[in-house]
Amino acid sequence: MTSHDPASTAPTAADATAPAQPDPALLEAIEGYYDAVPRGSARVEDFGPLSLFVAEGTGWPYYARPALGHGGPAATAADVRRVRARQRELGLPEAFEWVAEHDPLLRAAVEEAGLTVHEHPLLVLGPQDGPPDEPLDGHGHGDAAGPDGVSVRVLAADDPALAEALAVPHLAFGEPGTGVGSAGPTELAVRAEALRADGSAERLAARITAGRTALAAAFGEGTALCAGQHNPVGEVTEVAGVGTLPSARRRGLAQAVTAALVAHARAGGARTVFLSAADEDVARIYRRAGFRSFATALIAEAGAEPGAEAGAEPGTEPGTEAESGPDAAATTGAH
């Protein structure tokens, strides 16, 4: 993803949709969420203005981000290089994630240290925002009619379709874009079986039982067609990893699944629901679901070509037990 050229005077789509100044209280609530989410399964290493989250046990590797509540000088390129050296020492991806409007000076330091930065629209349903179209029964559970007679439901930990729903975003992010693709039910069955075998489905079931993750999916034609998650922490939750089976795209399934996740989150007490979109095309889908533009999530990686998109979920592998980061929905497919 290329960033806006400051030398250009032509407004971009992001310029037209992003607010001039995000609400500070809401920005702090989301910042607190980003700091809290990884702590359940990672240790934190202190690098002054930066914190490095290191996963403990199995799971997707984490990232570095601004230290919550740091009151000293902003991070420099030297700080970033120190963290990168530690990430290499631990065999971790050299990845940083943050919200541009909360830490506006970090981008220059990260780029000076040699990383490539990707921008993703961050959208929100705050306490003052009304709900999107809700396909569920108003209590955040049960089957509901989706597009073209497709049913949408939030899955229990013992749902027999759990592994299948878990597999859908893996295939979606493996075949990026919003156009109809080739992967379908045959590929889905193979991936679902692999996720059962490697323990991913069991770990997700444990997270659902603990109330740390909710998984919603759209079903039709005898199979899961679209799925996504939200991961609550207190009164804030992030919608992440929404992806549609490539062969089933362009039917409004992602919007239906997202609405189900929001309904479930609201019923569970979440006052703020947010997500990041892969790009502006995907962000438009979420605006139709009621989300509004709020800020910009930034992901910095090593070794990426300028202009290239970030990977499927550099902070949260779709559908695994890994926690969310600013990019988790940044890679929300919404196909």
Residue pairs with C-beta under 8 A, 6 or more apart in sequence:
1 118
1 119
1 120
1 279
1 307
1 308
1 309
1 310
2 306
2 307
3 117
3 119
4 12
4 14
4 15
13 280
14 119
14 121
14 280
14 296
17 121
17 280
17 283
17 287
17 293
18 121
18 293
18 294
18 295
18 296
19 293
19 294
19 295
21 101
22 101
22 294
22 295
23 126
26 124
26 126
26 272
26 294
27 99
27 101
27 102
27 295
29 235
29 236
29 272
30 99
30 122
30 124
30 236
30 272
30 274
30 295
31 68
31 99
31 102
32 68
32 236
33 233
33 234
33 236
33 237
33 238
34 65
34 97
34 99
34 325
34 326
35 51
35 65
35 68
36 233
36 234
37 231
37 233
37 238
37 323
37 324
37 325
38 44
38 53
38 55
38 62
38 323
38 325
39 53
40 212
40 323
41 55
41 56
41 57
41 59
41 321
41 323
42 53
42 54
42 55
42 56
42 62
42 323
43 53
43 54
43 56
44 51
44 52
44 53
44 54
45 51
45 52
45 54
45 86
46 67
47 64
47 67
47 79
47 82
47 83
47 86
48 67
48 70
48 72
48 75
48 79
49 66
49 67
49 70
49 72
49 73
49 74
49 75
49 79
50 64
50 65
50 66
50 67
50 75
50 79
50 80
50 83
50 96
51 64
51 65
51 66
51 67
51 68
52 62
52 63
52 64
52 83
52 86
52 87
53 62
53 63
53 64
53 65
54 62
54 90
54 92
55 61
55 62
55 322
58 199
58 203
58 321
59 203
59 320
59 321
59 322
60 313
60 315
60 316
60 317
60 320
60 322
61 92
61 93
61 95
62 92
62 315
62 323
62 325
63 93
63 95
63 96
63 97
63 314
63 315
63 325
64 83
64 87
64 95
64 96
64 97
65 96
65 97
65 98
65 325
65 326
66 75
66 98
66 102
66 103
66 106
74 103
74 105
74 106
74 109
75 103
75 105
75 106
75 109
76 109
77 109
77 110
77 112
77 113
79 109
80 96
80 109
80 110
80 112
80 113
80 115
81 113
83 96
84 94
84 113
84 115
84 302
87 93
87 94
87 95
88 94
93 301
93 302
93 314
94 115
94 301
94 302
94 303
95 299
95 300
95 301
95 302
95 314
95 315
96 106
96 110
96 115
96 298
96 299
96 300
97 297
97 298
97 299
97 300
97 314
97 315
97 325
97 326
97 327
98 106
98 297
98 298
98 326
99 122
99 295
99 296
99 297
99 298
99 326
100 107
100 119
100 295
100 296
100 297
100 298
101 295
101 296
102 295
106 298
107 117
107 298
107 300
110 117
110 300
111 117
111 300
114 302
115 300
115 301
115 302
116 300
116 301
116 302
116 303
116 304
116 305
116 306
116 308
117 298
117 299
117 300
118 298
118 299
118 300
118 301
118 304
118 308
118 309
118 310
118 327
118 330
119 296
119 297
119 298
120 276
120 277
120 278
120 279
120 296
120 297
120 298
120 299
120 310
120 326
120 327
120 330
120 331
121 276
121 277
121 279
121 280
121 283
121 293
121 296
121 297
122 274
122 275
122 276
122 293
122 294
122 295
122 296
122 297
122 326
122 330
123 274
123 275
123 276
123 277
123 283
123 286
123 287
123 291
123 292
123 293
123 294
124 272
124 273
124 274
124 291
124 292
124 294
125 131
125 132
125 262
125 272
125 273
125 274
125 290
125 291
125 292
126 271
126 272
126 294
127 271
127 272
129 290
129 292
130 290
131 262
131 263
131 266
131 290
132 255
132 258
132 259
132 262
132 289
132 290
132 291
133 255
133 259
133 289
133 290
134 259
134 260
134 262
134 263
135 144
135 145
135 146
135 152
135 256
135 259
135 260
135 263
136 142
136 144
136 152
136 153
136 154
136 260
136 263
136 264
137 144
138 263
138 267
139 267
140 154
140 260
140 263
140 264
140 265
140 266
140 267
140 268
141 153
141 154
141 264
141 267
142 153
143 151
143 152
143 153
144 151
144 152
144 153
144 260
145 151
145 152
146 152
146 218
146 220
146 252
146 253
146 256
147 218
147 251
147 252
147 253
147 256
148 220
148 251
149 220
150 218
150 219
150 220
150 225
150 251
150 253
150 256
151 218
151 219
151 220
152 216
152 217
152 218
152 219
152 256
152 257
152 260
153 216
153 217
153 219
153 260
154 214
154 215
154 216
154 260
154 261
154 264
155 161
155 162
155 165
155 208
155 215
155 216
155 217
156 208
157 205
157 206
157 208
157 209
158 205
159 165
161 217
161 219
161 224
162 201
162 204
162 205
162 215
163 192
163 193
163 195
163 196
163 200
163 201
164 188
164 189
164 192
164 217
164 223
164 224
165 215
165 217
165 224
165 227
165 319
166 192
166 195
166 200
166 201
166 204
166 215
166 227
166 319
167 188
167 191
167 192
167 194
167 195
167 224
167 319
168 188
168 217
168 224
168 225
168 226
168 227
168 243
168 244
168 245
168 319
169 227
169 228
169 241
169 242
169 243
169 318
169 319
169 333
170 191
170 195
170 243
170 312
170 318
170 319
171 183
171 187
171 188
171 191
171 243
171 245
171 246
172 243
172 244
172 245
172 246
172 318
172 333
172 335
173 241
173 243
173 311
173 312
173 313
173 318
173 331
173 333
174 183
174 312
175 181
175 182
175 183
175 246
176 278
176 309
176 312
176 333
177 335
178 249
178 250
178 281
178 282
178 334
178 335
179 249
179 250
180 246
180 247
180 248
180 249
180 250
181 246
181 247
181 249
182 246
182 247
183 245
183 246
183 247
184 245
184 246
184 247
184 248
185 221
185 222
185 223
185 245
185 247
188 223
188 224
188 245
192 201
195 201
195 319
196 202
200 319
200 320
200 321
203 320
203 321
204 213
204 215
204 319
204 320
204 321
206 321
207 213
207 321
208 214
208 215
211 232
212 231
212 232
213 229
213 230
213 231
213 321
214 229
214 230
214 231
214 232
214 261
214 264
214 265
214 268
215 227
215 228
215 229
215 319
216 227
216 228
216 229
216 257
216 260
216 261
216 264
217 224
217 225
217 226
217 227
217 228
217 257
218 224
218 225
218 226
218 227
218 253
218 256
218 257
219 225
220 248
221 248
223 245
224 245
225 244
225 245
225 248
225 251
225 253
226 242
226 243
226 244
226 245
226 248
226 253
226 254
226 256
226 257
226 335
227 241
227 242
227 243
227 257
227 319
228 239
228 240
228 241
228 242
228 243
228 254
228 257
228 258
228 261
228 332
229 239
229 240
229 241
229 242
229 261
229 319
230 237
230 238
230 239
230 240
230 261
230 262
230 264
230 265
230 270
230 273
231 237
231 238
231 240
231 323
231 324
231 328
232 265
232 268
232 269
232 270
235 269
235 270
235 271
235 272
236 270
236 271
236 272
236 273
236 274
237 265
237 270
237 272
237 273
237 274
238 273
238 274
238 275
238 324
238 328
238 329
239 258
239 261
239 262
239 265
239 273
239 274
239 275
239 329
239 332
240 275
240 313
240 316
240 324
240 328
240 329
240 332
241 313
241 316
241 318
241 319
241 328
241 329
241 331
241 332
241 333
242 254
242 257
242 258
242 261
242 275
242 329
242 332
242 333
242 334
243 254
243 318
243 332
243 333
243 335
244 251
244 253
244 254
244 333
244 334
244 335
246 335
249 335
250 335
253 335
254 285
254 333
254 334
254 335
255 285
255 286
255 288
255 289
255 334
258 275
258 286
258 289
258 334
259 289
259 290
261 273
262 273
262 289
262 290
265 273
266 273
274 291
274 294
274 329
275 286
275 291
275 329
275 332
276 297
276 326
276 327
276 328
276 329
276 330
276 331
276 332
277 283
277 285
277 286
277 329
277 330
277 332
277 334
278 309
278 330
278 331
278 332
278 333
278 334
279 309
282 332
282 333
282 334
283 293
285 334
286 332
286 334
287 293
297 326
297 327
297 330
298 326
299 310
299 314
299 315
299 326
299 327
299 330
301 310
301 311
301 314
304 310
310 327
310 330
310 331
311 331
312 318
312 331
313 322
313 327
313 328
313 331
314 325
314 327
314 331
315 322
315 323
315 324
315 325
315 326
315 327
315 328
316 322
316 323
316 324
316 325
316 327
316 328
316 331
318 331
